[in-house]
Amino acid sequence: MKIFGHPKGILALALVAGAAGIGTAASAQDTGLEAATDTSIPSDWSLSGNVGFVTDYRFRGISFSDENLAVQGGLDIAHSSGFYLGTWASSLGGYGTYGGPNLEVDLYGGYGGSLGGVGTYDIGVIYYLYPGGAGNNDYIEFYGSLGAEVGPFAATVGTAWNPDQDSLGGDNIYVYGDLGTDIPGTPFSLAGHLGYSNGSMGFGGSGIAPDGTFASYDDDYLDWSVGVSTELFGLSLGLTYLDTNISKTRENVVGTRVTGGSGDPYVADDQLVASLGYSF
């Protein structure tokens, strides 16, 4: 994980948009089928899209927009059988540019469905592209999740695995859990997230610490978030507080000051992120 509908549900900020959708799957499907009819798409297919802004694009707790505003959007096509395809893109900044243009483009496909009425599942693959960057920064990821209603809560557990590939220099696994609920008597929803990353994407390795000494870092970290969201005039509004357990010493080594960005060198510190989105 997506922000505003992308399978990057593993993104901390995705919880803001996801919480607002608790208990609305049926109505969302109806809307998609109506749109399919209006555009001459066969009734067993649905087409949907999304566009939005976030004050900071966070990927698993790490800022990919230099803690600045990011513009995002995507397009999905889904079959009534559970098969889907889509694409999603975001502007980037600082650390997240990987030495290329300020753009990330994701291509994904997967399959989801019901588990005998007791829960749901989703499996798929996503390809992250950073077009025009210096060197090969693109990589592939496989993901899967299970969801269930637990009383008034919607719970999801999932994992994402990046196999060993040239752009990463090793493999990586990310596991996470999400929990969301509507606040009774209000138009607001709450959501929480906890994730753990281990491997080549764990911001490990070695470098020079701020005090000038050589430092080595572990290839793992935790990220977490809590957010509130609502719908207003057809727009999704959200506010999320997120953080990681990456220390300032370790963070400064991987921050924008080292990678050539112009903003805040700390890419994994705590942050309050606002989001505004529209789905169609």
Buried (B, 14 or more C-beta within 10 A) or exposed (E): BBBBBBBBBBBBBBBBBBBBBBBEEEEBBEBBBEBBEEEEBEEEBBBBBBBBBBBBBBBBBBBBBBBBBBEBBBBBBBEBEBBBBBBBBBBBBBBBBBEBEBBBBBBBBBEBEEEEEEBBBBBBEBBBBBEEBEEEBBBBBBBBBBBEEEEEBBBBBBBBBBEEBEBBEBBBBBBBBBBBBBEEEEEBBBBBBBBBBBBBBBBBBEBEBBEEEEBEBEBBBBBBBBBBBBBEEEEBBBBBBBBBEBEEBBBBBBBBBBBEBEBBBBBBBEBEBBBBBBBE
